[in-house]
Amino acid sequence: MTLTPMMKQYMEVKEKYKDYILFFRLGDFYEMFFDDAKTAARELELVLTGRDCGMEERAPMCGIPYHAANSYVGRLINKGYKIAICEQLEDPALAKGIVKRGIIKLVTPGTYTDSTFLEENKNNYIMCLYIDKNNNSALCFADVSTGEFNCTDTPFNLPIILDEISKYNPKEILIQKNIDHSALNEIKEFFNGSFTKLDEDYFSGDTEKILREQFTDFNPKKYKFETIKCCGSLLKYIHETQKANFSHINKFQYYNVVDYLTIDGNSRRNLEITEGLRENKKRGSLLWVIDKTNTAMGGRQLRRWLEQPLMDRNKIIERLDSVEELSSNISYHEDLKEALKNIYDIERLVGKISSKSVNAKDLNFLKNSIEKIPDVKSILSHFKTNLLKNMYENLDELKDIYSLIDGSILENPSISLKEGNLIKEGYNKKIDELKGIKIHGKDWIAALEHRERDITKIKSLKIGYNKVFGYYIEITKSNLNLVPEGRYIRKQTLSNAERYITPELKEMEDKILGAEDKLISLEYNTFIEIRDTIEKEVHRMQSSAEIISQVDCLSSLAKVAVENNYCKPEMTLSNKISIKEGRHPVVEKMIPSGDFISNNANMDTSENQLLLITGPNMAGKSTYMRQVALIVIMAQIGSFVPAKSASISICDKIFTRIGASDDLASGKSTFMVEMWEVSNILKNATNKSLILLDEVGRGTSTYDGLSIAWAVIEYICKNNKLKSKTLFATHYHELTKLEGRIQGVKNYSVSVKESENNIVFLRKIIRGGADQSYGIEVAKLAGLPEEVLKRAREILCSLENEKSNNSLHNKKTSFKNSNDEEDNKTLKKEENIKLDRQLGFSDIKKETLVKEIKNIDILNMTPMDGFNKLYDIIKRAKSI
């Protein structure tokens, strides 16, 4: 069978956009067919119907009203789909044959700009990754809604690329089709977003030309070949999908990865910097605590500060000084916060102007925001620190743009630009004339209606209007006998009335309707002129928006510092971290005020390099470790920190290994994930890094885990290329013997108060190792049945007595022939040798095997069980 002409047209368009859901305009609806219809019906909860299309079976179909398309598009985009909008390109009434249709816009997760569906305090990034034949890579990130455009390059290193992805968290990634599958799988495993694969040819066009045309100050000589390819291809993709060139994407920002504190993806999650671990929401994160911004721009900026803490000490100190001045000038600071409250999202309003999607109400939002800028500038004039002073001097008040909008746009304009009611009286003489005709014409119609009622004595006579017949005089049939003969011309007969016209009425109709059509057209064209005039000042508006967002961030940090009693950290070059009475910024907000127990932390790269922390679960080890890392991050974004005092040396990287779970989908066990994370840390950390390791080795057998933990400590402390400041929490009490044996290792533990069979966690970190784990007491707190707890105590007591007896026997044997001081020295030397030998744990393994043999219940074993057990014992004995 032959496809219908319309369906043939649909198929031709769909063939070019196979990866998109095609919105195909038919009349007042966007229709979807075949698999697109099934997907849309499922995701949008639409009724799935069918349509005859010339095939044997009806094509599955569903549709949405074209005027409500934005809400449906937004829902699909948030689910990761891409949409192709196919519009009617000519008036159906004037078309000869089938209506011409074509793609007017491609909407993808990374290019979506509708602020209704975007998080106002979060950027919507699209990313491009390009890897050349020499294994050099470049990354580019853009936010089409705000105009932000950032890029970097690096020799291909998957962990670095994953770190950058986690920093920006893009909604869409552009990649080459021929990218290495293993690398792609790693990225997909890490990143749960939309991927767009592009042919190699896509990257081989004149990307340099694209960049020069977009960025007036772009100098290709400054950048590597792969960077130009990557950035140009991303820009090309934005142009092709949005069918527009965006003037607000005008600042080419290149950065080096080493310019910012590196925090890998695992550490970002473990430290809950911008999202809590439980619900993946802002609440419960560090951002939740410090974000008291008053503008959407400030909220996004503060998130970027947290994602990219500074490495430049001078810039950090500039921010800290500004926060200090704001927090100590309460009156001016309060005025500043008040002025910021009523400023709308200038960055995204500018994006709408650039993309030609701005309406009159948006321009009024822009005007109202600009109106507050002089207040902000006036308040900034009172501050003396360099950063705030520079902001005051560079803040453009945009008075000309304010005057233009204020003098031209109505206070309550129409949302649609095609309905008129946009331009103020006095801005355009022709518009004023047409408005006069429209208003006076309607007054004339009202007067005519009143006059005709008087003449005919028909009180129900009325003059109405519709688009088909224009203006008409309507008289009910019960009053037709009162109509003067020859006065009216009959136009239409209804069931209960007659409609008439007069030559006089038709003449005025032509004037009124002509004026309305001309007015709507003229107001639209005038609005476009105003918009285009404002668009020429995009750079200035973006500059002011950037300054306002930074002022908002500093104001937020100052507010949090005062409310939470934070201190100003001292930023040093000593490679030491010294924190007095530090607190976890998030945990202290989650518990009653004043209940959080503060703790000190002193670390360096020599005597206090690795703090070995022992103590029971739930006692506060992980909280303590995390709070040290969070204090460092806060200091490096220029924030005051939760402590009585703090001296922080700038860190280059923060790594954490806290918690792990099976990755069943990729066949990785808990222990495999743990070892992968530890491996990544040991390969990439430096002597300026901060490492947090919690329970390394717990994912495998006790002796294997203890051996690995021991070896990791040795490697961190003895490798001259590493020597990172490290917090190492463990349950392996044997590791406390390393203090004094390995330089830099210091024992710490969590203080616990015992009372009969109960314990109280004091949450205080003290010098010295813990002598027991209090596991049974913790189990009791968790609510294990008393019968289980009782049996556990019996087994523990039995094991401890057995260990004690073995120890006593060994001591008696050792001291049997030690009758003088020389023998004691020899014994001590032998004990030290034996202790050194524990790295292999062979003696412990022997002891364990003997215990296991003692506990075999031979009477309750089958012959086959006994044979298997004997085989296992012989095999293990041979390995010792």
SULGI-V658366 format. One record per residue. N is the residue number from 1. SS is DSSP state (a for helix, b for strand, c for the rest). PSI is psi as a letter, one per 20 degrees, with the letter a starting at -180 (NA if undefined). Layout:
n->N ss->SS psi->PSI
n->N ss->SS psi->PSI
//
This chain:
n->1 ss->c psi->q
n->2 ss->c psi->p
n->3 ss->c psi->q
n->4 ss->c psi->q
n->5 ss->a psi->g
n->6 ss->a psi->g
n->7 ss->a psi->h
n->8 ss->a psi->g
n->9 ss->a psi->g
n->10 ss->a psi->g
n->11 ss->a psi->h
n->12 ss->a psi->g
n->13 ss->a psi->g
n->14 ss->a psi->h
n->15 ss->a psi->h
n->16 ss->a psi->i
n->17 ss->c psi->l
n->18 ss->c psi->h
n->19 ss->c psi->j
n->20 ss->c psi->q
n->21 ss->b psi->p
n->22 ss->b psi->o
n->23 ss->b psi->o
n->24 ss->b psi->o
n->25 ss->b psi->p
n->26 ss->b psi->o
n->27 ss->c psi->c
n->28 ss->c psi->j
n->29 ss->b psi->q
n->30 ss->b psi->p
n->31 ss->b psi->q
n->32 ss->b psi->q
n->33 ss->b psi->q
n->34 ss->a psi->c
n->35 ss->a psi->h
n->36 ss->a psi->g
n->37 ss->a psi->g
n->38 ss->a psi->g
n->39 ss->a psi->g
n->40 ss->a psi->g
n->41 ss->a psi->h
n->42 ss->a psi->g
n->43 ss->a psi->h
n->44 ss->a psi->j
n->45 ss->c psi->l
n->46 ss->c psi->q
n->47 ss->c psi->p
n->48 ss->c psi->o
n->49 ss->b psi->b
n->50 ss->b psi->r
n->51 ss->b psi->p
n->52 ss->c psi->p
n->53 ss->c psi->j
n->54 ss->c psi->j
n->55 ss->c psi->r
n->56 ss->c psi->h
n->57 ss->c psi->q
n->58 ss->c psi->q
n->59 ss->b psi->p
n->60 ss->b psi->p
n->61 ss->b psi->q
n->62 ss->b psi->r
n->63 ss->b psi->r
n->64 ss->b psi->q
n->65 ss->b psi->p
n->66 ss->a psi->h
n->67 ss->a psi->i
n->68 ss->a psi->j
n->69 ss->a psi->h
n->70 ss->a psi->g
n->71 ss->a psi->h
n->72 ss->a psi->g
n->73 ss->a psi->g
n->74 ss->a psi->g
n->75 ss->a psi->h
n->76 ss->a psi->g
n->77 ss->a psi->g
n->78 ss->a psi->i
n->79 ss->c psi->j
n->80 ss->c psi->j
n->81 ss->c psi->r
n->82 ss->c psi->q
n->83 ss->b psi->p
n->84 ss->b psi->p
n->85 ss->b psi->o
n->86 ss->b psi->o
n->87 ss->b psi->q
n->88 ss->b psi->p
n->89 ss->c psi->j
n->90 ss->c psi->r
n->91 ss->c psi->p
n->92 ss->c psi->h
n->93 ss->c psi->h
n->94 ss->c psi->i
n->95 ss->c psi->q
n->96 ss->c psi->o
n->97 ss->c psi->b
n->98 ss->c psi->q
n->99 ss->c psi->p
n->100 ss->c psi->p
n->101 ss->b psi->q
n->102 ss->b psi->r
n->103 ss->b psi->p
n->104 ss->b psi->i
n->105 ss->b psi->q
n->106 ss->b psi->p
n->107 ss->b psi->p
n->108 ss->c psi->r
n->109 ss->c psi->h
n->110 ss->c psi->i
n->111 ss->c psi->j
n->112 ss->c psi->p
n->113 ss->c psi->j
n->114 ss->c psi->o
n->115 ss->c psi->i
n->116 ss->c psi->h
n->117 ss->c psi->j
n->118 ss->c psi->q
n->119 ss->c psi->p
n->120 ss->c psi->h
n->121 ss->c psi->j
n->122 ss->c psi->p
n->123 ss->c psi->q
n->124 ss->c psi->n
n->125 ss->c psi->q
n->126 ss->b psi->q
n->127 ss->b psi->q
n->128 ss->b psi->p
n->129 ss->b psi->p
n->130 ss->b psi->p
n->131 ss->b psi->p
n->132 ss->c psi->a
n->133 ss->c psi->h
n->134 ss->c psi->j
n->135 ss->c psi->k
n->136 ss->b psi->q
n->137 ss->b psi->q
n->138 ss->b psi->q
n->139 ss->b psi->p
n->140 ss->b psi->p
n->141 ss->b psi->p
n->142 ss->b psi->q
n->143 ss->b psi->o
n->144 ss->c psi->h
n->145 ss->c psi->h
n->146 ss->c psi->i
n->147 ss->c psi->j
n->148 ss->b psi->p
n->149 ss->b psi->o
n->150 ss->b psi->q
n->151 ss->b psi->q
n->152 ss->b psi->r
n->153 ss->b psi->q
n->154 ss->b psi->q
n->155 ss->b psi->q
n->156 ss->c psi->o
n->157 ss->c psi->o
n->158 ss->a psi->g
n->159 ss->a psi->h
n->160 ss->a psi->g
n->161 ss->a psi->g
n->162 ss->a psi->h
n->163 ss->a psi->g
n->164 ss->a psi->h
n->165 ss->a psi->g
n->166 ss->a psi->h
n->167 ss->a psi->g
n->168 ss->a psi->h
n->169 ss->c psi->m
n->170 ss->c psi->q
n->171 ss->c psi->i
n->172 ss->b psi->p
n->173 ss->b psi->p
n->174 ss->b psi->p
n->175 ss->b psi->r
n->176 ss->b psi->q
n->177 ss->c psi->h
n->178 ss->c psi->j
n->179 ss->c psi->q
n->180 ss->c psi->p
n->181 ss->a psi->h
n->182 ss->a psi->g
n->183 ss->a psi->g
n->184 ss->a psi->g
n->185 ss->a psi->h
n->186 ss->a psi->g
n->187 ss->a psi->g
n->188 ss->a psi->h
n->189 ss->a psi->h
n->190 ss->a psi->h
n->191 ss->c psi->p
n->192 ss->c psi->m
n->193 ss->c psi->a
n->194 ss->b psi->p
n->195 ss->b psi->p
n->196 ss->b psi->o
n->197 ss->b psi->p
n->198 ss->b psi->q
n->199 ss->c psi->q
n->200 ss->a psi->h
n->201 ss->a psi->h
n->202 ss->a psi->h
n->203 ss->a psi->i
n->204 ss->c psi->j
n->205 ss->c psi->a
n->206 ss->c psi->m
n->207 ss->a psi->h
n->208 ss->a psi->g
n->209 ss->a psi->g
n->210 ss->a psi->g
n->211 ss->a psi->h
n->212 ss->a psi->h
n->213 ss->a psi->h
n->214 ss->a psi->h
n->215 ss->c psi->o
n->216 ss->c psi->h
n->217 ss->c psi->j
n->218 ss->c psi->p
n->219 ss->c psi->o
n->220 ss->a psi->h
n->221 ss->a psi->i
n->222 ss->a psi->i
n->223 ss->c psi->q
n->224 ss->c psi->q
n->225 ss->a psi->g
n->226 ss->a psi->h
n->227 ss->a psi->g
n->228 ss->a psi->g
n->229 ss->a psi->g
n->230 ss->a psi->g
n->231 ss->a psi->g
n->232 ss->a psi->h
n->233 ss->a psi->h
n->234 ss->a psi->g
n->235 ss->a psi->g
n->236 ss->a psi->g
n->237 ss->a psi->g
n->238 ss->a psi->g
n->239 ss->a psi->g
n->240 ss->a psi->h
n->241 ss->a psi->h
n->242 ss->a psi->i
n->243 ss->c psi->k
n->244 ss->c psi->q
n->245 ss->c psi->p
n->246 ss->c psi->o
n->247 ss->c psi->h
n->248 ss->c psi->i
n->249 ss->c psi->n
n->250 ss->c psi->j
n->251 ss->c psi->o
n->252 ss->c psi->o
n->253 ss->b psi->o
n->254 ss->b psi->p
n->255 ss->c psi->q
n->256 ss->c psi->q
n->257 ss->a psi->h
n->258 ss->a psi->i
n->259 ss->a psi->i
n->260 ss->b psi->q
n->261 ss->c psi->p
n->262 ss->b psi->p
n->263 ss->b psi->o
n->264 ss->c psi->r
n->265 ss->a psi->g
n->266 ss->a psi->g
n->267 ss->a psi->h
n->268 ss->a psi->g
n->269 ss->a psi->g
n->270 ss->a psi->h
n->271 ss->a psi->i
n->272 ss->c psi->l
n->273 ss->c psi->g
n->274 ss->c psi->i
n->275 ss->c psi->q
n->276 ss->c psi->q
n->277 ss->c psi->h
n->278 ss->c psi->g
n->279 ss->c psi->j
n->280 ss->c psi->k
n->281 ss->c psi->r
n->282 ss->c psi->h
n->283 ss->c psi->p
n->284 ss->c psi->j
n->285 ss->c psi->r
n->286 ss->a psi->h
n->287 ss->a psi->h
n->288 ss->a psi->h
n->289 ss->a psi->g
n->290 ss->a psi->i
n->291 ss->c psi->n
n->292 ss->c psi->k
n->293 ss->c psi->q
n->294 ss->c psi->i
n->295 ss->c psi->q
n->296 ss->a psi->h
n->297 ss->a psi->g
n->298 ss->a psi->h
n->299 ss->a psi->g
n->300 ss->a psi->g
n->301 ss->a psi->g
n->302 ss->a psi->h
n->303 ss->a psi->g
n->304 ss->a psi->h
n->305 ss->a psi->g
n->306 ss->a psi->h
n->307 ss->a psi->h
n->308 ss->c psi->m
n->309 ss->c psi->q
n->310 ss->b psi->q
n->311 ss->c psi->i
n->312 ss->c psi->o
n->313 ss->a psi->h
n->314 ss->a psi->g
n->315 ss->a psi->h
n->316 ss->a psi->g
n->317 ss->a psi->h
n->318 ss->a psi->g
n->319 ss->a psi->g
n->320 ss->a psi->g
n->321 ss->a psi->h
n->322 ss->a psi->g
n->323 ss->a psi->g
n->324 ss->a psi->g
n->325 ss->a psi->h
n->326 ss->a psi->g
n->327 ss->a psi->h
n->328 ss->a psi->i
n->329 ss->c psi->m
n->330 ss->a psi->g
n->331 ss->a psi->g
n->332 ss->a psi->h
n->333 ss->a psi->g
n->334 ss->a psi->g
n->335 ss->a psi->h
n->336 ss->a psi->g
n->337 ss->a psi->h
n->338 ss->a psi->g
n->339 ss->a psi->h
n->340 ss->a psi->h
n->341 ss->a psi->h
n->342 ss->c psi->j
n->343 ss->c psi->p
n->344 ss->c psi->a
n->345 ss->c psi->n
n->346 ss->a psi->h
n->347 ss->a psi->g
n->348 ss->a psi->h
n->349 ss->a psi->h
n->350 ss->a psi->h
n->351 ss->a psi->h
n->352 ss->a psi->h
n->353 ss->a psi->g
n->354 ss->a psi->h
n->355 ss->c psi->j
n->356 ss->c psi->k
n->357 ss->c psi->j
n->358 ss->c psi->q
n->359 ss->c psi->a
n->360 ss->a psi->h
n->361 ss->a psi->h
n->362 ss->a psi->g
n->363 ss->a psi->h
n->364 ss->a psi->h
n->365 ss->a psi->g
n->366 ss->a psi->g
n->367 ss->a psi->g
n->368 ss->a psi->h
n->369 ss->a psi->g
n->370 ss->a psi->h
n->371 ss->a psi->h
n->372 ss->a psi->i
n->373 ss->a psi->g
n->374 ss->a psi->h
n->375 ss->a psi->g
n->376 ss->a psi->g
n->377 ss->a psi->g
n->378 ss->a psi->g
n->379 ss->a psi->h
n->380 ss->a psi->h
n->381 ss->c psi->i
n->382 ss->c psi->i
n->383 ss->c psi->q
n->384 ss->c psi->i
n->385 ss->c psi->q
n->386 ss->a psi->g
n->387 ss->a psi->g
n->388 ss->a psi->h
n->389 ss->a psi->g
n->390 ss->a psi->h
n->391 ss->a psi->g
n->392 ss->a psi->g
n->393 ss->a psi->h
n->394 ss->a psi->i
n->395 ss->c psi->o
n->396 ss->c psi->p
n->397 ss->c psi->i
n->398 ss->c psi->k
n->399 ss->a psi->h
n->400 ss->a psi->h
n->401 ss->a psi->g
n->402 ss->a psi->g
n->403 ss->a psi->h
n->404 ss->a psi->g
n->405 ss->a psi->g
n->406 ss->a psi->h
n->407 ss->a psi->i
n->408 ss->a psi->h
n->409 ss->b psi->p
n->410 ss->c psi->q
n->411 ss->c psi->h
n->412 ss->c psi->m
n->413 ss->c psi->r
n->414 ss->c psi->q
n->415 ss->c psi->g
n->416 ss->c psi->p
n->417 ss->c psi->i
n->418 ss->c psi->j
n->419 ss->c psi->j
n->420 ss->c psi->b
n->421 ss->c psi->l
n->422 ss->c psi->g
n->423 ss->b psi->p
n->424 ss->c psi->q
n->425 ss->c psi->p
n->426 ss->c psi->i
n->427 ss->c psi->h
n->428 ss->c psi->o
n->429 ss->a psi->g
n->430 ss->a psi->g
n->431 ss->a psi->g
n->432 ss->a psi->g
n->433 ss->a psi->g
n->434 ss->a psi->h
n->435 ss->a psi->h
n->436 ss->a psi->g
n->437 ss->a psi->g
n->438 ss->a psi->g
n->439 ss->a psi->g
n->440 ss->a psi->h
n->441 ss->a psi->g
n->442 ss->a psi->h
n->443 ss->a psi->g
n->444 ss->a psi->g
n->445 ss->a psi->g
n->446 ss->a psi->g
n->447 ss->a psi->h
n->448 ss->a psi->g
n->449 ss->a psi->g
n->450 ss->a psi->g
n->451 ss->a psi->g
n->452 ss->a psi->h
n->453 ss->a psi->g
n->454 ss->a psi->g
n->455 ss->a psi->g
n->456 ss->a psi->i
n->457 ss->c psi->k
n->458 ss->c psi->o
n->459 ss->c psi->h
n->460 ss->c psi->i
n->461 ss->c psi->p
n->462 ss->b psi->q
n->463 ss->b psi->p
n->464 ss->b psi->a
n->465 ss->b psi->p
n->466 ss->b psi->r
n->467 ss->c psi->h
n->468 ss->c psi->g
n->469 ss->c psi->i
n->470 ss->b psi->b
n->471 ss->b psi->q
n->472 ss->b psi->q
n->473 ss->b psi->p
n->474 ss->b psi->p
n->475 ss->b psi->p
n->476 ss->b psi->q
n->477 ss->a psi->h
n->478 ss->a psi->i
n->479 ss->a psi->j
n->480 ss->a psi->h
n->481 ss->a psi->i
n->482 ss->a psi->i
n->483 ss->c psi->p
n->484 ss->c psi->p
n->485 ss->c psi->p
n->486 ss->c psi->j
n->487 ss->c psi->h
n->488 ss->c psi->q
n->489 ss->b psi->p
n->490 ss->b psi->p
n->491 ss->b psi->h
n->492 ss->b psi->q
n->493 ss->b psi->p
n->494 ss->c psi->r
n->495 ss->c psi->h
n->496 ss->c psi->j
n->497 ss->b psi->r
n->498 ss->b psi->q
n->499 ss->b psi->p
n->500 ss->b psi->r
n->501 ss->b psi->r
n->502 ss->c psi->q
n->503 ss->a psi->h
n->504 ss->a psi->g
n->505 ss->a psi->g
n->506 ss->a psi->h
n->507 ss->a psi->g
n->508 ss->a psi->h
n->509 ss->a psi->g
n->510 ss->a psi->g
n->511 ss->a psi->g
n->512 ss->a psi->g
n->513 ss->a psi->h
n->514 ss->a psi->g
n->515 ss->a psi->g
n->516 ss->a psi->g
n->517 ss->a psi->g
n->518 ss->a psi->h
n->519 ss->a psi->g
n->520 ss->a psi->g
n->521 ss->a psi->g
n->522 ss->a psi->h
n->523 ss->a psi->g
n->524 ss->a psi->g
n->525 ss->a psi->h
n->526 ss->a psi->g
n->527 ss->a psi->g
n->528 ss->a psi->h
n->529 ss->a psi->g
n->530 ss->a psi->g
n->531 ss->a psi->g
n->532 ss->a psi->h
n->533 ss->a psi->g
n->534 ss->a psi->h
n->535 ss->a psi->h
n->536 ss->c psi->i
n->537 ss->c psi->k
n->538 ss->a psi->g
n->539 ss->a psi->g
n->540 ss->a psi->g
n->541 ss->a psi->h
n->542 ss->a psi->h
n->543 ss->a psi->g
n->544 ss->a psi->h
n->545 ss->a psi->h
n->546 ss->a psi->g
n->547 ss->a psi->g
n->548 ss->a psi->g
n->549 ss->a psi->h
n->550 ss->a psi->g
n->551 ss->a psi->g
n->552 ss->a psi->g
n->553 ss->a psi->g
n->554 ss->a psi->h
n->555 ss->a psi->g
n->556 ss->a psi->g
n->557 ss->a psi->h
n->558 ss->a psi->g
n->559 ss->a psi->g
n->560 ss->a psi->h
n->561 ss->a psi->g
n->562 ss->a psi->g
n->563 ss->a psi->h
n->564 ss->a psi->j
n->565 ss->c psi->l
n->566 ss->c psi->r
n->567 ss->b psi->q
n->568 ss->c psi->o
n->569 ss->c psi->q
n->570 ss->b psi->p
n->571 ss->b psi->o
n->572 ss->b psi->r
n->573 ss->c psi->j
n->574 ss->c psi->i
n->575 ss->c psi->k
n->576 ss->c psi->q
n->577 ss->b psi->p
n->578 ss->b psi->o
n->579 ss->b psi->p
n->580 ss->b psi->p
n->581 ss->b psi->l
n->582 ss->b psi->q
n->583 ss->c psi->q
n->584 ss->c psi->o
n->585 ss->c psi->h
n->586 ss->c psi->g
n->587 ss->a psi->h
n->588 ss->a psi->h
n->589 ss->a psi->i
n->590 ss->a psi->i
n->591 ss->c psi->r
n->592 ss->c psi->q
n->593 ss->c psi->p
n->594 ss->c psi->i
n->595 ss->c psi->i
n->596 ss->c psi->p
n->597 ss->c psi->o
n->598 ss->c psi->q
n->599 ss->b psi->q
n->600 ss->b psi->r
n->601 ss->b psi->p
n->602 ss->b psi->o
n->603 ss->b psi->q
n->604 ss->c psi->a
n->605 ss->c psi->j
n->606 ss->c psi->e
n->607 ss->c psi->h
n->608 ss->c psi->l
n->609 ss->c psi->g
n->610 ss->b psi->o
n->611 ss->b psi->o
n->612 ss->b psi->o
n->613 ss->b psi->o
n->614 ss->b psi->r
n->615 ss->c psi->r
n->616 ss->c psi->r
n->617 ss->c psi->q
n->618 ss->c psi->j
n->619 ss->c psi->i
n->620 ss->c psi->j
n->621 ss->a psi->g
n->622 ss->a psi->h
n->623 ss->a psi->g
n->624 ss->a psi->g
n->625 ss->a psi->g
n->626 ss->a psi->h
n->627 ss->a psi->h
n->628 ss->a psi->g
n->629 ss->a psi->g
n->630 ss->a psi->h
n->631 ss->a psi->g
n->632 ss->a psi->g
n->633 ss->a psi->g
n->634 ss->a psi->g
n->635 ss->a psi->h
n->636 ss->a psi->i
n->637 ss->c psi->i
n->638 ss->c psi->k
n->639 ss->c psi->q
n->640 ss->c psi->r
n->641 ss->b psi->q
n->642 ss->c psi->n
n->643 ss->c psi->r
n->644 ss->c psi->h
n->645 ss->b psi->q
n->646 ss->b psi->p
n->647 ss->b psi->o
n->648 ss->b psi->p
n->649 ss->b psi->q
n->650 ss->c psi->p
n->651 ss->c psi->q
n->652 ss->c psi->h
n->653 ss->b psi->q
n->654 ss->b psi->p
n->655 ss->b psi->q
n->656 ss->b psi->q
n->657 ss->b psi->n
n->658 ss->c psi->o
n->659 ss->c psi->q
n->660 ss->c psi->q
n->661 ss->c psi->q
n->662 ss->c psi->p
n->663 ss->b psi->m
n->664 ss->a psi->h
n->665 ss->a psi->h
n->666 ss->a psi->j
n->667 ss->c psi->k
n->668 ss->b psi->p
n->669 ss->c psi->r
n->670 ss->a psi->g
n->671 ss->a psi->h
n->672 ss->a psi->g
n->673 ss->a psi->g
n->674 ss->a psi->g
n->675 ss->a psi->h
n->676 ss->a psi->g
n->677 ss->a psi->g
n->678 ss->a psi->g
n->679 ss->a psi->g
n->680 ss->a psi->g
n->681 ss->a psi->g
n->682 ss->a psi->h
n->683 ss->a psi->h
n->684 ss->a psi->i
n->685 ss->c psi->q
n->686 ss->c psi->a
n->687 ss->c psi->i
n->688 ss->c psi->j
n->689 ss->c psi->r
n->690 ss->b psi->p
n->691 ss->b psi->p
n->692 ss->b psi->o
n->693 ss->b psi->p
n->694 ss->b psi->o
n->695 ss->c psi->l
n->696 ss->c psi->p
n->697 ss->c psi->i
n->698 ss->c psi->i
n->699 ss->c psi->j
n->700 ss->c psi->a
n->701 ss->c psi->q
n->702 ss->a psi->g
n->703 ss->a psi->h
n->704 ss->a psi->g
n->705 ss->a psi->g
n->706 ss->a psi->g
n->707 ss->a psi->g
n->708 ss->a psi->g
n->709 ss->a psi->g
n->710 ss->a psi->g
n->711 ss->a psi->h
n->712 ss->a psi->g
n->713 ss->a psi->g
n->714 ss->a psi->g
n->715 ss->a psi->g
n->716 ss->a psi->h
n->717 ss->a psi->h
n->718 ss->a psi->i
n->719 ss->c psi->o
n->720 ss->c psi->h
n->721 ss->c psi->i
n->722 ss->c psi->e
n->723 ss->c psi->l
n->724 ss->c psi->q
n->725 ss->b psi->p
n->726 ss->b psi->p
n->727 ss->b psi->p
n->728 ss->b psi->o
n->729 ss->b psi->p
n->730 ss->b psi->q
n->731 ss->c psi->i
n->732 ss->c psi->n
n->733 ss->a psi->h
n->734 ss->a psi->h
n->735 ss->a psi->i
n->736 ss->a psi->i
n->737 ss->a psi->i
n->738 ss->a psi->i
n->739 ss->b psi->p
n->740 ss->c psi->h
n->741 ss->c psi->h
n->742 ss->b psi->p
n->743 ss->c psi->p
n->744 ss->c psi->i
n->745 ss->b psi->p
n->746 ss->b psi->p
n->747 ss->b psi->p
n->748 ss->b psi->q
n->749 ss->b psi->r
n->750 ss->b psi->p
n->751 ss->b psi->p
n->752 ss->b psi->p
n->753 ss->b psi->p
n->754 ss->b psi->q
n->755 ss->b psi->o
n->756 ss->c psi->d
n->757 ss->c psi->j
n->758 ss->b psi->q
n->759 ss->b psi->q
n->760 ss->b psi->p
n->761 ss->b psi->p
n->762 ss->b psi->i
n->763 ss->b psi->j
n->764 ss->b psi->p
n->765 ss->b psi->p
n->766 ss->b psi->r
n->767 ss->b psi->q
n->768 ss->c psi->q
n->769 ss->c psi->q
n->770 ss->c psi->q
n->771 ss->c psi->i
n->772 ss->c psi->r
n->773 ss->c psi->i
n->774 ss->c psi->k
n->775 ss->a psi->g
n->776 ss->a psi->h
n->777 ss->a psi->h
n->778 ss->a psi->h
n->779 ss->a psi->h
n->780 ss->a psi->g
n->781 ss->a psi->h
n->782 ss->c psi->i
n->783 ss->c psi->k
n->784 ss->c psi->q
n->785 ss->c psi->q
n->786 ss->a psi->h
n->787 ss->a psi->g
n->788 ss->a psi->g
n->789 ss->a psi->g
n->790 ss->a psi->g
n->791 ss->a psi->h
n->792 ss->a psi->g
n->793 ss->a psi->h
n->794 ss->a psi->g
n->795 ss->a psi->g
n->796 ss->a psi->g
n->797 ss->a psi->g
n->798 ss->a psi->g
n->799 ss->a psi->g
n->800 ss->a psi->h
n->801 ss->a psi->g
n->802 ss->a psi->g
n->803 ss->a psi->g
n->804 ss->a psi->g
n->805 ss->a psi->g
n->806 ss->a psi->g
n->807 ss->a psi->g
n->808 ss->a psi->g
n->809 ss->a psi->g
n->810 ss->a psi->h
n->811 ss->a psi->g
n->812 ss->a psi->g
n->813 ss->a psi->h
n->814 ss->a psi->h
n->815 ss->a psi->j
n->816 ss->c psi->g
n->817 ss->c psi->j
n->818 ss->c psi->n
n->819 ss->c psi->i
n->820 ss->c psi->r
n->821 ss->a psi->h
n->822 ss->a psi->g
n->823 ss->a psi->h
n->824 ss->a psi->g
n->825 ss->a psi->g
n->826 ss->a psi->g
n->827 ss->a psi->g
n->828 ss->a psi->g
n->829 ss->a psi->g
n->830 ss->a psi->h
n->831 ss->a psi->h
n->832 ss->a psi->g
n->833 ss->a psi->g
n->834 ss->a psi->h
n->835 ss->a psi->h
n->836 ss->a psi->h
n->837 ss->a psi->i
n->838 ss->c psi->i
n->839 ss->c psi->h
n->840 ss->c psi->h
n->841 ss->c psi->k
n->842 ss->a psi->h
n->843 ss->a psi->h
n->844 ss->a psi->h
n->845 ss->a psi->h
n->846 ss->a psi->g
n->847 ss->a psi->g
n->848 ss->a psi->g
n->849 ss->a psi->g
n->850 ss->a psi->g
n->851 ss->a psi->g
n->852 ss->a psi->h
n->853 ss->a psi->g
n->854 ss->a psi->h
n->855 ss->c psi->j
n->856 ss->c psi->p
n->857 ss->c psi->n
n->858 ss->a psi->h
n->859 ss->a psi->h
n->860 ss->a psi->k
n->861 ss->c psi->q
n->862 ss->c psi->r
n->863 ss->a psi->g
n->864 ss->a psi->g
n->865 ss->a psi->g
n->866 ss->a psi->g
n->867 ss->a psi->g
n->868 ss->a psi->h
n->869 ss->a psi->g
n->870 ss->a psi->g
n->871 ss->a psi->g
n->872 ss->a psi->g
n->873 ss->a psi->g
n->874 ss->a psi->g
n->875 ss->a psi->g
n->876 ss->a psi->h
n->877 ss->a psi->h
n->878 ss->a psi->h
n->879 ss->a psi->i
n->880 ss->c psi->NA
//
